[in-house]
Amino acid sequence: MSQPKITAYLKTYCGWSEGVRAIFRKYDLPFEEKDIIKNPAFRWEMEQKSGQPLSPCVLVNDVMLADISGEEVERYMIENNLLTPSDAAPDAPIDSACTDAQHAAMAAGQVGKISFVN
């Protein structure tokens, strides 16, 4: 099975984005991350390629997966024979937004103290 070419349009701190990253870590998949918060040009690029403004968006080879969770990325890649299923647990939730506590920590500037593992 060859390695897919993956570009992920993610937010710096976001439960959904962290869920996508968790899948990539679970399978040790290399990917190019384009942080749409730190670089607004990446948000524009994501919107042009996906046709919509919601993130995360993941480009796998030439297929755009728009507004997707980590769970959905994993399912797509398994169904399309890009991954062999693994029973290993991801290191972060793969199907949820940030908690209220995570949002409060971000608002307070306590970014380094945010835990995405619930």
N, C-alpha and C positions, 0 to 999 in steps of 0.2 A: 504494500500500500504506500503510495507516494505521499509526501507531505503536501497538504493544500497550502496555497498562498492566501494568507489571511490579513486583512486590514480591518481594524476595529475602531469605529468612531465612538469614543466613550467620554463620559464626564469624569473629572478628576475624582470627585467624591460622590458616589451615587450607588445605592443598593443594586439597581439593575445592572449598572456598568461593572460593579464588583462581582456580580454573579457571572457575567460573561468572562471576566478575567479568571474566576475560579475554575471554570471549565477548561480554559487554556492551560492553567497550572495543573489541573487534574490529569490531563493527557500530555503534559509537557510539550505543548504545541507552540512553536515560534509564531509570533504575529507582530505586525506593525501597529502600534497604538497611536491614534491621532486624537489628542485631548481637545475636545470642542470648547472647553471652558478656557483653557490657557491660550488657545490659538483660534480666534473667531474665523479665520480663513478655513480651518478644518470643518467648522460648522457649516459654512457656505458650501464647501466641497461635498459634505455629507448630504445636504439638502438637494444639491444638483444631481448627485448620483442616485439618491433614494427616492426623490420626488416628494419628500415630506420632511417635517421639521423635528420629529421625535427621535430620541436616542434611547438605548444604544442601537447602532446600525453596524452590521458586520458584513464585509465583502469577503466571500469565500470563493476563491478562484474568480470566476466572473459573475457570480450570483450574489445580489444584494439582499440581505436579510434585514428588513427595516423594523425598527421599534420592537426589538426582540429581547427575550430573557436568556440567561445562561442555559436554562433547561431546554428552551427551544433551539438554541444553537447546537447543543449536544444531540438532540433528537434529529435535527436536520442532517448533521454530519454522519450520524450512525445510519440513518435511512438511505443516505447517498453513498454509502461505503467509503466514507472518508475517515472513519474511526472504527475501531473495534470496541464494542461496549466494555466498560470497566465497572466493577462493583465498588471501587474505591469511593469513599465519600469526598465530596468537594470540601475545601477549607473555608467556604463562606456560603451563605444561602444563595441559591441560583435562580430564585423565582420571587423576589420581593424587593420592594422599595426600601429606602433608608427608614429606620425607626425614628420616632419623634426625638429620642435622645441623641441619635446621630445628627439630625438636623440642628438641634440645639447646640451641640458641640461645634458644628461647622460655623454656625452663626456667632458663637463666642470666640471663634478663632482657635479652637482646641483641636485642630485637624489631626495632629499626631496622636491624639488620645482616642480616636474613633476606632471602634471595633466592629467589624462587619460579621463576626461569628456570633450567632445568637444561641 
